[in-house]
Amino acid sequence: MLTRLLGVLALLLSTFAMASQAVALVPRIAICGRVTSFVDATPPADRIVRLGTQEPRHLSLGSDLPQLGQEICIWGIDVENVNPPVPDPAPKGIVGYRIAAVESIGCADVVTATSASFVMPGQELELPQNVARLSLPLTTLAGNGCARIAVDVQGNPVAVVVPRATTASPPATSPSSAVASLPNTSTSDDRQTPSRDNIVMVVLGGELAVPCTRNPLQRG
């Protein structure tokens, strides 16, 4: 309960911070991976989620519900119950959380020789220093490629480099750790091309000409 109250206070400070540069920044966090456990709860209790083998976190003041097996990113205000009255299964939490599919997160906007940093969507009104990000180590140089978030066999996030323009998802051979799923980078057009067998009707001289289907031996 104490954690929930602290979370509400942090959310109010965050909202006020958007209108006042003098307010201290509210720390935000982003986590990504496959949902390996999820415990729903009725308020005032908090939901508890675990991604991959990462430590579980409680979720407060959010509308979306994680589903087992989903590969998602969760971000919001970072909170921690440092003095729980009883053993806490998830002392750390995320307040005012949002959820998006891993495959919807675009290329890393900050890439170094050893890491890639991904900004979570929908934070245009946040101060630049207060934007939720996920930083992951890179095992290969990005070059002109696109660093994306993938999920390994344990359900944890890894950064992989894929071509910026491709018609198919790359094979899972570039990362050093086994990757169970890769982001979809397909740019192909899904629109169907008309079959060559379709009948084409052309307007000639104001009249509609269509292929003749009458027996050529038939009179009249």
C-alpha positions in Angstrom: 0.0 0.0 0.0 2.9 2.3 0.9 4.5 1.7 -2.5 1.2 2.5 -4.2 1.0 5.9 -2.4 4.6 6.7 -3.3 3.8 5.8 -6.9 0.8 8.1 -7.0 3.0 10.9 -5.6 5.7 10.2 -8.2 3.1 10.3 -11.0 1.8 13.6 -9.8 5.3 15.1 -9.7 5.9 13.7 -13.2 2.8 15.4 -14.6 3.7 18.7 -12.9 7.3 18.4 -14.3 6.0 18.7 -17.8 4.8 22.2 -17.0 7.7 23.3 -14.8 11.4 22.9 -15.6 12.2 23.6 -11.9 10.7 20.4 -10.7 13.2 17.5 -10.1 13.2 14.8 -12.7 11.2 11.6 -12.0 13.2 8.5 -12.8 11.7 6.3 -15.4 12.5 2.8 -16.5 11.8 0.4 -19.4 12.0 -3.4 -19.4 11.5 -5.7 -22.3 11.2 -9.5 -22.8 8.8 -12.4 -22.8 6.1 -12.6 -20.1 7.1 -15.7 -18.1 4.7 -15.0 -15.2 1.9 -12.7 -14.4 -0.2 -12.4 -11.3 -3.3 -10.2 -11.6 -4.8 -8.6 -8.5 -7.7 -6.5 -7.4 -6.8 -3.0 -6.2 -5.4 -1.8 -3.8 -3.1 -4.8 -4.4 -0.7 -4.5 -7.4 -0.2 -6.8 -10.4 3.1 -8.6 -10.6 4.8 -9.4 -13.9 8.1 -11.1 -14.7 9.8 -10.9 -18.1 12.3 -13.6 -18.9 14.5 -14.3 -16.0 14.5 -10.7 -14.8 13.4 -9.8 -11.3 9.6 -9.5 -11.0 8.0 -6.0 -10.8 4.7 -4.8 -9.5 2.6 -2.7 -11.8 0.3 0.2 -10.7 -1.9 2.7 -12.5 -1.9 1.2 -15.9 -4.7 -0.1 -18.1 -3.1 -2.8 -20.2 -2.7 -6.4 -19.0 0.3 -8.5 -19.9 -0.4 -12.0 -21.2 1.8 -15.0 -20.7 4.0 -15.6 -23.7 3.8 -12.1 -25.0 7.0 -10.3 -26.0 6.5 -6.8 -24.8 8.2 -3.7 -23.4 6.8 -2.0 -20.2 7.8 1.5 -19.1 6.8 4.1 -16.6 7.9 5.6 -13.3 10.5 3.5 -11.4 9.6 2.9 -7.8 10.9 0.6 -5.0 9.5 -0.4 -1.6 12.7 -0.2 0.4 11.1 -1.1 3.8 8.2 -3.5 3.2 6.4 -4.5 6.4 6.4 -8.2 5.2 8.5 -10.1 2.7 7.7 -8.5 -0.7 7.6 -10.8 -3.8 8.3 -7.7 -6.0 9.9 -4.8 -4.1 10.5 -2.9 -7.3 7.7 -1.6 -9.5 6.5 0.6 -12.4 3.8 3.2 -11.8 1.8 4.7 -14.6 3.0 2.0 -16.9 2.5 1.5 -20.6 2.9 -1.6 -22.7 4.0 -2.1 -26.4 5.0 -5.2 -28.4 8.8 -5.7 -28.8 8.4 -5.8 -32.5 6.9 -2.3 -32.5 10.0 -0.7 -31.0 12.0 0.8 -33.8 15.7 1.1 -34.4 17.9 2.3 -31.6 18.4 6.1 -31.8 21.7 6.0 -29.8 24.3 3.5 -30.9 27.9 3.2 -29.7 30.5 0.6 -30.4 29.3 -1.5 -27.4 25.7 -0.7 -26.8 22.3 0.4 -28.3 19.7 2.6 -26.6 16.0 2.3 -27.4 13.5 5.0 -26.6 10.0 3.9 -25.7 7.1 5.4 -27.9 4.6 8.0 -26.8 6.9 10.2 -24.8 7.0 13.3 -26.9 5.9 15.6 -24.0 8.5 14.3 -21.6 11.7 16.2 -20.9 14.6 14.7 -22.8 16.4 13.7 -19.6 13.3 12.0 -18.3 12.5 9.7 -21.2 12.2 5.9 -20.5 14.9 4.0 -22.4 16.3 0.5 -22.6 20.0 0.1 -23.1 21.4 -3.2 -24.3 24.9 -4.4 -25.1 25.9 -4.9 -28.7 28.0 -7.9 -29.7 28.7 -6.6 -33.2 29.2 -3.2 -34.8 26.0 -1.7 -36.2 27.7 0.0 -39.1 24.8 1.2 -41.4 22.5 -1.4 -40.0 19.5 -1.0 -37.7 19.9 -2.1 -34.1 16.6 -3.7 -32.9 15.4 -5.5 -29.8 15.1 -9.3 -30.0 14.2 -11.9 -27.4 16.4 -14.8 -26.5 15.4 -18.3 -25.6 15.1 -17.4 -21.9 12.8 -14.5 -22.7 15.4 -11.8 -22.1 16.0 -8.8 -24.5 19.1 -8.7 -26.7 20.2 -6.2 -29.3 20.7 -7.5 -32.8 21.7 -5.7 -36.0 19.5 -6.1 -39.1 19.6 -4.4 -42.5 17.6 -1.2 -42.7 15.8 -2.3 -45.8 15.0 -5.9 -46.3 12.1 -8.1 -47.6 12.4 -10.8 -45.0 13.4 -11.3 -41.4 17.1 -12.2 -41.1 18.2 -15.6 -39.9 19.0 -15.9 -36.2 22.7 -16.4 -36.7 24.2 -13.0 -35.9 23.8 -12.8 -32.1 26.2 -14.7 -29.9 23.3 -15.9 -27.7 20.5 -18.0 -29.0 17.6 -15.8 -30.2 14.1 -17.1 -30.2 12.5 -14.3 -32.0 13.6 -11.4 -34.2 11.8 -8.1 -35.1 9.9 -8.2 -38.3 11.7 -5.9 -40.8 9.5 -6.7 -43.8 8.9 -3.8 -46.1 7.1 -5.8 -48.8 3.8 -4.5 -50.2 0.9 -6.8 -49.1 -1.4 -5.5 -51.8 -2.5 -8.2 -54.2 -1.6 -7.9 -57.9 -4.5 -8.6 -60.3 -4.4 -11.9 -61.9 -3.5 -12.0 -65.6 -6.6 -14.1 -66.1 -8.9 -11.3 -65.0 -11.2 -9.9 -67.7 -10.3 -6.3 -68.6 -13.0 -4.1 -69.9 -12.0 -1.1 -72.0 -14.2 1.8 -73.0 -13.8 2.5 -76.7 -15.6 5.4 -78.4 -18.1 5.6 -75.6 -19.1 1.9 -75.9 -18.1 -0.9 -73.6 -16.0 -3.5 -75.3 -15.9 -6.9 -73.7 -14.4 -10.2 -74.8 -16.8 -12.1 -77.1 -17.9 -15.4 -75.6 -20.4 -16.4 -78.5 -19.7 -19.5 -80.5 -18.1 -18.2 -83.8 -20.2 -20.8 -85.8 -23.4 -19.6 -84.4 -25.6 -17.5 -86.7 -27.1 -14.2 -85.8 
